[in-house]
Amino acid sequence: MEEQNKNPNPTPPLKKKRPSSWSNIWLKNTKPLKHMVVAMQLQSLSSPHDDPKSKTLIPNSSPIDRTLLLSDELLLRILAKLPDSQRNFNSLVCKRWLNLQGRLVRSLTVLDWNFVVSGRLIHRFPNLNHVDLIPAALISPRNSGILLSNRLVSMHIDSGFYPNWCFGEEKNLLPVDVIDSGLKALASGCPNLRKLQVIGASEVGLLRVAEECSTLQELELQKCNDNVLRGIVAFQNLQILKLVGNVDGFYNSVVSDIGLTILAQGCKRLVKLELSGCEGSFDGIKAIGKCCQMLEELTLCDHRMDDGWLAALSFCENLKTLRFQSCKWIDPNPGLEEHLGSCVALERLHLQKCQLRDKNSIGAIFPVCRAAREIIIQDCWGLDDTLFSFASICRRVKLLSLEGCSLLTTEGLESVLHSWQDLQSLRVVSCKHIKDSEISPSLATLFSTLKELRWSPDTKSLLPSSLVGISMGKRGGKFFKRT
């Protein structure tokens, strides 16, 4: 009976339909989700002062530049406190940081003259106070591997230059009118300029700079001549001036007594003056001493002065530092000693890479500088015991520095040191004829009274062993300071 009652084709029971979950509904309808995310982003941008502790459940799809909330003044103060090594990297963050970083730059060396003439220099760096235009005024192949270098000028040259090549040709230096136009653009955009370096400028270009940049205090003029010096008369606040007239192998320009007189009458507030490759005589230096009464430092580099000019230094009554660099001679015919005079306020005499073979020159320079308290002689040729003995007239010397004086001996050094009763500091380096074995007991006693001593005349110097029995040289070896 049970088998007969079975249904041969039974129908399966109907399955109950599961209700859709909230997650399926949410994922199928993504459009409301997108609208909500966008609304939350807009709300976060429009209300920057909301509670920072409140957080959204869904993060923003794109990062937000939080520095946009900082003003330019505040961000500049932050960037200014970072080290200089990071400034180039900071300028790569964005255009805003690039412009702000340009405001912090105060000194710049220009390599492309078009960068100046086009006005991009002023737009990119609006707060410059020191600009070096010399590399940009030189026409040279940038991809050349040959670098022609001098203490004053460096430039790349082509490998096919000819033997009679001269720097001053038009193909090596921009025309004067182009340089003047660049000076005009620079002066109009940098009224707070304080230091300028330029080559090949004319009187007109300098006058334009003087009109616009009234605060200019330091000026370097290369390839300068007497006519160009007329333009510096208008610089009322000029205090530091460097004139380069002639550079062997690069260019030839003449600065004579005419230019020195114009300089003296126009720049009466000069404190430092450097004359490199300049001509002149007694009259030109006398005019500078008479008119520039604030002059404290005078440097002559590779000068071409006439005989007898050295006596004019006595007119520089406030001169404190006299420096000679790379001079082939000082003054071969200085005249009688009683007519030389002296620089009464002089404190420092520096002789660097000069030829000191002439007895007349050395016999005149030390009497003129008899008031010096510091004498520094570095890498000078020809200075022997006889010539160095003239330095004994400088009775007020407190510091002596000798380096690279290969002809000077221990005996010649000792004879001068004993005449200086106020000597406190001594530095002797790379003077091969000064020997430790020749140090006398009196010289060793003098060393013990010094406040500062550096003694390394050669690589085999053994000063401590030469001073056995005295209280100096036991610690510190070849250098010590007494406090």
C-alpha positions as CSV (number, residue, x, y, z in Angstrom):
1,M,0.0,0.0,0.0
2,E,2.8,2.4,0.8
3,E,4.5,1.7,-2.5
4,Q,1.3,2.3,-4.5
5,N,0.7,5.7,-2.8
6,K,4.2,7.0,-3.8
7,N,4.2,9.6,-6.5
8,P,6.4,8.5,-9.4
9,N,7.3,12.1,-10.3
10,P,7.5,14.1,-7.2
11,T,8.0,17.9,-7.4
12,P,10.8,19.3,-5.3
13,P,9.8,21.7,-2.6
14,L,10.2,25.4,-3.5
15,K,13.3,27.1,-2.1
16,K,12.9,30.2,-0.1
17,K,14.5,33.2,-1.8
18,R,17.2,34.8,0.4
19,P,16.9,38.5,0.9
20,S,19.7,40.6,-0.8
21,S,22.4,41.6,1.7
22,W,23.4,45.2,2.3
23,S,26.9,44.6,0.9
24,N,25.5,43.3,-2.4
25,I,23.2,46.3,-2.7
26,W,26.1,48.7,-1.8
27,L,28.5,47.1,-4.4
28,K,25.9,47.1,-7.2
29,N,25.1,50.7,-6.8
30,T,28.5,52.4,-6.7
31,K,27.3,55.8,-8.0
32,P,26.0,57.0,-4.6
33,L,29.4,55.9,-3.1
34,K,31.3,58.1,-5.5
35,H,29.1,61.0,-4.8
36,M,29.6,60.6,-1.1
37,V,33.5,60.4,-1.4
38,V,33.6,63.5,-3.6
39,A,31.4,65.4,-1.1
40,M,33.6,64.4,1.8
41,Q,36.7,65.6,-0.1
42,L,35.1,68.9,-0.9
43,Q,34.0,69.3,2.7
44,S,37.5,68.7,4.0
45,L,39.0,71.3,1.6
46,S,36.3,73.9,2.3
47,S,36.6,73.6,6.1
48,P,40.4,73.6,6.9
49,H,39.7,74.7,10.5
50,D,37.7,71.6,11.5
51,D,38.7,69.5,14.4
52,P,41.9,67.7,13.3
53,K,40.9,64.6,15.4
54,S,37.9,63.9,13.2
55,K,38.8,61.3,10.6
56,T,36.8,60.1,7.6
57,L,36.0,56.5,7.2
58,I,37.2,56.4,3.6
59,P,40.6,57.9,2.7
60,N,41.0,60.6,0.0
61,S,41.8,59.2,-3.4
62,S,44.5,61.9,-4.0
63,P,47.1,63.6,-1.6
64,I,46.6,67.2,-0.6
65,D,49.5,69.7,-0.5
66,R,49.3,70.9,3.1
67,T,52.0,73.6,2.4
68,L,49.3,75.5,0.5
69,L,47.9,76.5,3.9
70,L,51.2,78.4,4.6
71,S,51.8,81.9,3.4
72,D,54.8,82.7,1.3
73,E,56.4,84.7,4.1
74,L,56.1,81.8,6.5
75,L,57.3,79.2,4.0
76,L,60.3,81.5,3.1
77,R,61.3,81.6,6.8
78,I,61.2,77.8,6.9
79,L,63.2,77.4,3.7
80,A,65.8,80.0,4.8
81,K,66.6,77.9,7.9
82,L,67.5,74.8,5.8
83,P,71.2,74.2,4.9
84,D,72.5,75.3,1.6
85,S,73.1,71.8,0.5
86,Q,69.3,71.2,0.3
87,R,68.3,74.3,-1.5
88,N,68.7,72.9,-5.0
89,F,66.6,69.9,-4.1
90,N,63.9,72.1,-2.5
91,S,63.5,74.1,-5.8
92,L,62.5,70.8,-7.6
93,V,59.4,70.2,-5.4
94,C,57.0,72.5,-7.4
95,K,56.9,75.8,-9.2
96,R,55.9,77.7,-6.0
97,W,59.0,76.4,-4.2
98,L,61.1,77.2,-7.2
99,N,60.1,80.8,-7.1
100,L,60.4,81.1,-3.3
101,Q,63.8,79.5,-3.4
102,G,64.9,82.1,-6.0
103,R,64.1,84.8,-3.5
104,L,66.6,83.4,-1.0
105,V,69.5,83.6,-3.5
106,R,71.8,86.6,-2.8
107,S,74.9,85.7,-4.8
108,L,75.1,84.4,-8.4
109,T,77.7,83.7,-11.1
110,V,76.1,84.0,-14.5
111,L,77.2,81.8,-17.4
112,D,74.8,82.9,-20.1
113,W,74.6,86.5,-21.1
114,N,71.1,86.0,-22.7
115,F,69.9,85.1,-19.2
116,V,70.7,88.7,-18.2
117,V,69.5,90.6,-21.3
118,S,66.2,88.7,-21.5
119,G,65.2,89.6,-18.0
120,R,65.0,86.0,-16.8
121,L,67.7,86.7,-14.3
122,I,65.7,89.3,-12.4
123,H,62.5,87.3,-12.6
124,R,64.2,84.2,-11.3
125,F,66.3,85.8,-8.6
126,P,64.8,89.2,-7.6
127,N,66.8,89.7,-4.4
128,L,70.4,89.5,-5.7
129,N,73.0,91.7,-4.2
130,H,76.2,90.1,-5.7
131,V,76.5,89.2,-9.4
132,D,79.5,87.9,-11.3
133,L,79.1,88.6,-15.0
134,I,82.7,87.7,-16.1
135,P,82.1,84.1,-17.2
136,A,79.0,85.1,-19.2
137,A,80.9,87.8,-21.1
138,L,83.5,85.3,-22.4
139,I,82.9,83.5,-25.7
140,S,84.3,80.0,-25.4
141,P,83.2,76.5,-26.4
142,R,81.5,75.0,-23.3
143,N,82.1,71.4,-24.4
144,S,85.9,71.8,-24.8
145,G,88.1,69.8,-22.5
146,I,90.9,72.4,-22.6
147,L,90.7,75.0,-19.8
148,L,92.9,78.1,-20.0
149,S,93.2,79.4,-16.5
150,N,94.7,82.4,-14.7
151,R,94.4,83.7,-11.2
152,L,91.9,86.3,-12.6
153,V,90.4,84.7,-15.8
154,S,89.4,81.1,-16.7
155,M,87.9,80.0,-20.0
156,H,87.6,77.0,-22.3
157,I,89.4,77.1,-25.7
158,D,89.3,75.1,-28.8
159,S,92.0,72.6,-29.6
160,G,92.7,74.3,-32.9
161,F,93.7,77.7,-31.6
162,Y,96.7,79.2,-33.4
163,P,100.1,80.3,-31.8
164,N,99.3,84.1,-32.0
165,W,96.0,83.6,-30.3
166,C,95.0,86.6,-28.1
167,F,92.2,86.7,-25.7
168,G,91.2,90.3,-26.5
169,E,90.0,89.6,-30.0
170,E,86.3,90.1,-30.7
171,K,85.6,86.4,-31.0
172,N,86.6,85.8,-27.4
173,L,84.7,88.6,-25.7
174,L,81.2,90.0,-26.2
175,P,81.0,93.5,-27.8
176,V,81.0,96.5,-25.6
177,D,77.4,97.5,-26.5
178,V,76.1,94.0,-25.7
179,I,77.8,94.2,-22.3
180,D,76.4,97.7,-21.6
181,S,72.9,96.5,-22.5
182,G,73.3,93.6,-20.0
183,L,74.4,96.1,-17.3
184,K,71.4,98.2,-18.1
185,A,69.0,95.3,-17.6
186,L,70.7,94.2,-14.4
187,A,70.8,97.7,-12.9
188,S,67.1,98.3,-13.5
189,G,66.1,95.0,-11.8
190,C,68.6,94.9,-9.0
191,P,68.5,98.3,-7.3
192,N,70.0,96.7,-4.1
193,L,73.1,95.4,-5.8
194,R,76.1,95.6,-3.5
195,K,78.9,93.8,-5.4
196,L,79.4,93.5,-9.1
197,Q,82.1,91.8,-11.2
198,V,82.3,92.6,-14.9
199,I,84.7,92.6,-17.8
200,G,84.9,94.7,-21.0
201,A,82.3,97.4,-19.8
202,S,82.4,101.0,-21.0
203,E,81.9,104.3,-19.3
204,V,78.2,104.4,-20.3
205,G,77.4,101.0,-18.8
206,L,79.0,101.9,-15.5
207,L,77.2,105.2,-15.3
208,R,73.9,103.4,-15.7
209,V,74.8,101.0,-12.9
210,A,75.8,103.9,-10.7
211,E,72.5,105.7,-11.3
212,E,70.3,102.7,-10.5
213,C,72.4,100.9,-7.8
214,S,73.2,103.6,-5.3
215,T,74.1,101.0,-2.6
216,L,76.8,99.4,-4.6
217,Q,79.9,99.1,-2.4
218,E,82.2,96.6,-4.1
219,L,83.2,96.6,-7.8
220,E,85.6,94.6,-9.9
221,L,86.5,95.9,-13.4
222,Q,88.5,93.7,-15.7
223,K,90.0,94.8,-19.0
224,C,89.8,98.3,-17.6
225,N,91.4,101.5,-19.0
226,D,91.6,105.2,-18.3
227,N,88.4,106.0,-20.2
228,V,86.4,103.4,-18.4
229,L,87.4,104.8,-15.0
230,R,85.4,108.0,-15.8
231,G,82.3,106.0,-15.2
232,I,83.1,105.1,-11.6
233,V,83.0,108.7,-10.5
234,A,79.3,108.4,-10.0
235,F,79.6,105.6,-7.4
236,Q,79.1,107.6,-4.3
237,N,79.2,104.7,-1.8
238,L,82.0,102.6,-3.4
239,Q,84.3,101.2,-0.7
240,I,86.1,98.2,-2.3
241,L,87.5,98.4,-5.9
242,K,89.6,96.0,-7.9
243,L,91.0,97.2,-11.2
244,V,92.6,94.7,-13.7
245,G,94.4,96.4,-16.6
246,N,96.8,93.9,-18.1
247,V,96.8,90.1,-17.8
248,D,99.6,88.4,-19.7
249,G,98.2,86.0,-22.4
250,F,94.6,87.2,-22.1
251,Y,94.2,90.9,-22.7
252,N,96.1,94.2,-22.7
253,S,94.6,97.4,-21.3
254,V,96.3,100.5,-19.9
255,V,95.6,102.1,-16.6
256,S,98.0,105.0,-16.1
257,D,98.3,108.0,-13.8
258,I,95.4,109.6,-15.7
259,G,93.1,106.8,-14.6
260,L,94.5,106.7,-11.1
261,T,93.9,110.4,-10.7
262,I,90.3,110.1,-11.9
263,L,89.8,107.3,-9.5
264,A,91.2,109.3,-6.6
265,Q,89.1,112.3,-7.2
266,G,85.8,110.3,-7.7
267,C,86.1,107.5,-5.1
268,K,87.1,109.3,-1.9
269,R,85.4,106.7,0.3
270,L,87.5,103.8,-0.8
271,V,88.6,101.4,2.0
272,K,90.2,98.7,-0.1
273,L,91.9,99.1,-3.5
274,E,93.6,96.4,-5.7
275,L,95.6,97.3,-8.7
276,S,96.4,94.4,-11.0
277,G,98.5,94.8,-14.1
278,C,98.2,98.6,-13.9
279,E,100.8,101.2,-14.8
280,G,101.5,104.4,-13.0
281,S,104.1,106.4,-11.1
282,F,104.7,108.5,-8.1
283,D,101.9,111.0,-9.1
284,G,99.1,108.5,-9.4
285,I,99.8,106.8,-6.0
286,K,100.2,110.2,-4.4
287,A,96.8,111.3,-5.7
288,I,95.2,108.2,-4.2
289,G,96.9,108.8,-0.9
290,K,95.9,112.5,-0.8
291,C,92.2,112.0,-1.9
292,C,91.3,108.6,-0.5
293,Q,92.0,109.3,3.1
294,M,89.9,106.3,4.3
295,L,92.0,103.8,2.4
296,E,93.2,101.0,4.7
297,E,94.3,98.2,2.4
298,L,96.3,98.5,-0.9
299,T,97.1,95.5,-3.0
300,L,99.4,95.6,-6.0
301,C,99.5,92.6,-8.3
302,D,101.9,92.2,-11.2
303,H,102.3,96.0,-11.3
304,R,104.0,98.0,-14.0
305,M,104.8,101.1,-12.0
306,D,107.6,103.5,-12.9
307,D,110.7,103.9,-10.8
308,G,110.4,106.0,-7.7
309,W,106.7,105.2,-7.1
310,L,107.3,103.6,-3.7
311,A,108.0,107.0,-2.0
312,A,104.3,108.0,-2.7
313,L,103.1,105.4,-0.2
314,S,103.9,107.8,2.7
315,F,100.9,109.9,1.6
316,C,98.6,107.0,2.5
317,E,98.4,108.1,6.1
318,N,95.7,105.6,7.2
319,L,97.0,102.6,5.3
320,K,97.0,99.4,7.5
321,T,97.7,96.6,5.0
322,L,100.1,96.6,2.1
323,R,100.1,93.5,-0.1
324,F,102.3,92.6,-3.1
325,Q,101.3,89.6,-5.2
326,S,103.1,88.1,-8.3
327,C,105.2,91.2,-8.8
328,K,108.4,90.9,-10.9
329,W,109.9,93.8,-9.1
330,I,108.9,96.3,-6.3
331,D,110.8,99.5,-7.2
332,P,114.3,99.0,-8.8
333,N,115.2,102.7,-8.4
334,P,113.3,104.0,-5.3
335,G,115.6,107.0,-4.7
336,L,117.3,108.1,-1.5
337,E,116.1,106.6,1.8
338,E,115.6,110.0,3.4
339,H,113.1,110.8,0.7
340,L,111.1,107.6,1.0
341,G,109.1,108.3,4.2
342,S,107.0,105.6,5.8
343,C,103.5,104.5,6.4
344,V,103.0,105.4,10.0
345,A,99.7,103.5,10.5
346,L,100.8,100.3,8.7
347,E,100.2,97.0,10.5
348,R,100.6,94.3,7.9
349,L,103.0,93.7,5.1
350,H,102.3,90.7,2.8
351,L,104.7,89.5,0.0
352,Q,103.3,86.6,-2.0
353,K,104.9,85.0,-5.1
354,C,107.1,88.0,-5.7
355,Q,110.7,88.2,-7.1
356,L,112.8,89.7,-4.3
357,R,116.2,89.5,-6.0
358,D,116.7,93.3,-6.2
359,K,118.7,94.8,-3.4
360,N,117.4,98.3,-4.0
361,S,113.7,97.2,-3.8
362,I,114.1,95.2,-0.6
363,G,116.2,98.0,0.9
364,A,113.4,100.4,0.3
365,I,110.3,98.4,1.1
366,F,111.2,97.6,4.7
367,P,112.0,101.2,5.7
368,V,108.7,102.3,4.2
369,C,106.9,99.6,6.2
370,R,109.0,100.0,9.4
371,A,105.8,100.4,11.5
372,A,104.5,96.9,10.5
373,R,103.5,94.5,13.2
374,E,103.0,91.5,10.9
375,I,105.3,90.5,8.1
376,I,104.2,87.6,5.9
377,I,106.5,86.3,3.1
378,Q,105.1,83.4,1.1
379,D,106.7,81.7,-2.0
380,C,109.0,84.6,-2.9
381,W,112.1,84.0,-5.0
382,G,115.5,85.4,-4.2
383,L,115.2,86.3,-0.5
384,D,118.5,85.4,1.1
385,D,120.2,86.3,4.3
386,T,121.5,89.6,3.0
387,L,118.1,90.8,1.8
388,F,116.2,89.6,4.8
389,S,118.6,91.5,7.1
390,F,116.9,94.8,5.9
391,A,113.8,93.6,7.9
392,S,115.6,94.3,11.2
393,I,114.6,98.0,10.8
394,C,111.0,96.9,11.6
395,R,111.2,97.0,15.4
396,R,107.5,96.6,16.2
397,V,107.0,93.2,14.5
398,K,104.9,90.8,16.6
399,L,104.2,88.1,13.9
400,L,106.5,86.7,11.3
401,S,105.4,84.1,8.7
402,L,107.9,82.6,6.3
403,E,106.9,80.0,3.7
404,G,108.8,78.7,0.7
405,C,111.9,80.9,1.3
406,S,114.4,78.4,0.1
407,L,117.5,80.6,0.2
408,L,117.1,81.8,3.8
409,T,119.3,80.1,6.4
410,T,119.0,79.6,10.1
411,E,121.7,82.2,10.8
412,G,120.0,84.8,8.7
413,L,116.7,84.2,10.5
414,E,118.3,84.3,13.9
415,S,120.1,87.6,13.3
416,V,116.7,89.3,12.5
417,L,114.7,87.7,15.2
418,H,117.0,88.9,18.0
419,S,116.4,92.5,16.8
420,W,112.7,92.1,17.4
421,Q,111.9,92.4,21.1
422,D,108.1,92.3,20.7
423,L,107.9,89.1,18.6
424,Q,105.1,86.8,19.8
425,S,104.3,84.5,16.9
426,L,106.6,82.7,14.4
427,R,105.7,80.5,11.5
428,V,108.4,78.8,9.4
429,V,107.2,76.4,6.7
430,S,109.1,74.8,3.7
431,C,112.4,76.7,4.1
432,K,114.8,74.0,3.3
433,H,118.0,75.8,4.4
434,I,116.7,76.4,7.9
435,K,117.9,73.4,9.9
436,D,117.0,72.1,13.4
437,S,120.6,71.1,14.0
438,E,121.7,74.8,13.6
439,I,119.4,76.2,16.3
440,S,121.5,77.9,18.8
441,P,120.8,78.0,22.6
442,S,119.9,81.7,22.3
443,L,117.4,81.0,19.5
444,A,115.9,78.1,21.5
445,T,115.5,80.4,24.4
446,L,113.7,82.9,22.2
447,F,111.4,80.2,21.0
448,S,110.4,79.4,24.6
449,T,109.1,82.9,25.1
450,L,106.8,82.9,22.1
451,K,103.1,82.6,22.4
452,E,102.6,80.8,19.1
453,L,105.1,78.8,17.1
454,R,104.8,76.6,14.0
455,W,108.1,75.1,13.0
456,S,108.3,72.8,9.9
457,P,111.0,74.2,7.6
458,D,111.3,70.7,6.0
459,T,109.8,67.3,6.2
460,K,112.7,66.0,8.4
461,S,112.3,68.7,11.1
462,L,112.7,67.4,14.6
463,L,112.3,70.5,16.7
464,P,111.5,68.8,20.1
465,S,114.8,66.9,20.1
466,S,116.6,70.2,19.5
467,L,115.1,71.8,22.5
468,V,116.0,69.3,25.2
469,G,116.3,70.9,28.6
470,I,113.8,73.7,28.1
471,S,110.2,73.8,28.9
472,M,109.0,74.2,25.3
473,G,108.4,71.6,22.7
474,K,107.6,68.6,24.9
475,R,104.0,68.4,23.9
476,G,102.5,69.5,20.6
477,G,105.6,68.8,18.5
478,K,106.0,71.3,15.8
479,F,103.1,73.6,16.7
480,F,101.9,75.0,19.9
481,K,100.0,78.0,21.4
482,R,100.5,79.4,24.8
483,T,97.4,80.8,26.4
